[in-house]
Amino acid sequence: MIDFALTEEQKACQKLVRDFALKEIVPVAHELDEEQRHSPEIVEKYHEIGLLHYAVPEEYGGAGLGSLEGCIFGEELGAACAGVAASLGGSILGLTPFLIAGSPELKEELLTKHTSGPNLGAFCLTEPDAGSDVAALRTTAVLEGDEYIINGSKRFITNGGVASLYSVFATENAELRHKGISAFMVPADTPGVSSGKKEDKMGQRATDTREVIFSDVHIPARYRLGEGLDGFKIAMKTLDDSRAGVGAAAVGIARAALEAARDYAKERVQFGKPIAAQQGIQFMLADMAMKVNAARLLCWHAAWLHDNGQRNTLESAIAKCFAGDTAMAVTTDAVQVLGGYGYMKEYPVEKYMRDAKLHQIYEGTNQIQRLVIARQILS
Ligand SMILES: Cc1cc2nc3c(=O)[nH]c(=O)nc-3n(C[C@H](O)[C@H](O)[C@H](O)COP(=O)(O)OP(=O)(O)OC[C@H]3O[C@@H](n4cnc5c(N)ncnc54)[C@H](O)[C@@H]3O)c2cc1C
């Protein structure tokens, strides 16, 4: 039996986040983009409505919600401002390795404190020489007595410098490549943790992206997640879990662009009638709507599999890739529908187009998603 209806609770969640986004994010989205500014005020207010740590189980202070709810939130936030969506979503991404592989004792110790306030998480995987090739990472973790000492630097970290808790992937034996990697939780106030300059980005400028540096960072050995040397698996499982929500944020950008293009097309008169009366424009809008709907269903399906305990490596890669490509295509068409005005910062669609591009790059580029998909269907 297939049921595409959201439950009453999910509809209430959707309305809560849509109202929040319209009231707290949309009015400042342009300004945050112009000034390339992260907004702690929005984070605080999102925490006040109880959703900042939505995926954390209730026993550790979260809302205990699933991946499908994450898609609903991601779409609404993405439609309002993809930069803010990245910051709030990136926080959950940073906690996901912990949710997957943290012991109950460590969760009690670190997570309960983290969720008690408007604190952000961050996911530290990428390095200057290890982007798509995660197994090439060079950050080291050396066990000495009952402590690990971490050294290295992580590149392009969402919420870098503003997060309170980092999930960090480091190698205990570089020769073993992916089999030598372990995962750790590192509180940001640990001596030796620092952040680099804020990256000056094309889009999603309302989220801070920085290098995060670990210089002789001592952490208790119990801050290691899982069994040790299983960090690569934890990272891959994290990305399986998060890609539906990332895709949903891309759906949000595409939906906002479609709505802006539709409204403009009904208003803009050329050759004596609204451009929406031209079949050439209608076909563009129809194609945009088809892609948005298809991308949403792919994200919801991947999330549904996750929430029902089924592996979704294939489906989450398909969802993330299709939704990212959709966001790029639909926002580009939205700029086209608005003509010269679409190219101007006075209208929102050029921001949507800049924001959309990142969805083909982070959380694994869309080439890497295609590799994952091919590997799955060929195996
Ligand atoms: C704004 C922003 C925020 C980010 N946030 C985070 C974060 O919070 N945490 C984190 O850990 N990382 C983060 N990243 C890093 C992001 O995940 C990487 O940028 C991405 O995985 C690609 O790595 P790279 O930039 O080193 O590109 P490279 O791996 O150098 O790739 C360059 C190009 O080559 C292609 N390519 C590489 N290998 C192959 C292959 N085998 N086959 C075909 N094509 C290939 C890629 O698709 C890409 O087009 C962020 C990046 C950005 C830009």
The ligand as a Gaussian input file, in Angstrom:
#p B3LYP/6-31G(d) Opt

LIG

0 1
 C       30.296000      25.837000       0.597000
 C       30.789000      24.456000       0.897000
 C       30.429000      23.845000       2.090000
 C       30.944000      22.582000       2.422000
 N       30.636000      22.031000       3.630000
 C       31.307000      20.908000       4.021000
 C       31.159000      20.393000       5.358000
 O       30.384000      20.914000       6.177000
 N       31.910000      19.322000       5.715000
 C       32.768000      18.703000       4.856000
 O       33.425000      17.751000       5.262000
 N       32.895000      19.144000       3.575000
 C       32.207000      20.236000       3.150000
 N       32.362000      20.718000       1.869000
 C       33.282000      20.033000       0.968000
 C       32.607000      19.343000      -0.189000
 O       31.939000      18.191000       0.239000
 C       33.705000      19.095000      -1.249000
 O       34.009000      20.344000      -1.808000
 C       33.282000      18.092000      -2.297000
 O       33.162000      16.811000      -1.746000
 C       34.269000      18.047000      -3.474000
 O       35.591000      17.995000      -3.042000
 P       36.639000      19.008000      -3.696000
 O       36.085000      20.364000      -3.568000
 O       37.965000      18.746000      -3.104000
 O       36.655000      18.654000      -5.243000
 P       37.498000      17.476000      -5.959000
 O       37.315000      16.201000      -5.247000
 O       38.883000      17.969000      -6.179000
 O       36.754000      17.394000      -7.353000
 C       36.980000      18.332000      -8.416000
 C       36.102000      17.900000      -9.591000
 O       36.507000      16.587000     -10.034000
 C       35.386000      15.715000     -10.008000
 N       35.831000      14.374000      -9.631000
 C       36.632000      14.023000      -8.584000
 N       36.809000      12.686000      -8.550000
 C       36.095000      12.177000      -9.589000
 C       35.868000      10.869000     -10.087000
 N       36.386000       9.790000      -9.487000
 N       35.097000      10.726000     -11.178000
 C       34.546000      11.804000     -11.784000
 N       34.704000      13.073000     -11.355000
 C       35.472000      13.255000     -10.270000
 C       34.440000      16.306000      -8.982000
 O       33.106000      15.880000      -9.180000
 C       34.620000      17.796000      -9.222000
 O       33.840000      18.176000     -10.314000
 C       31.800000      21.930000       1.505000
 C       32.104000      22.532000       0.281000
 C       31.625000      23.767000      -0.019000
 C       32.005000      24.396000      -1.341000

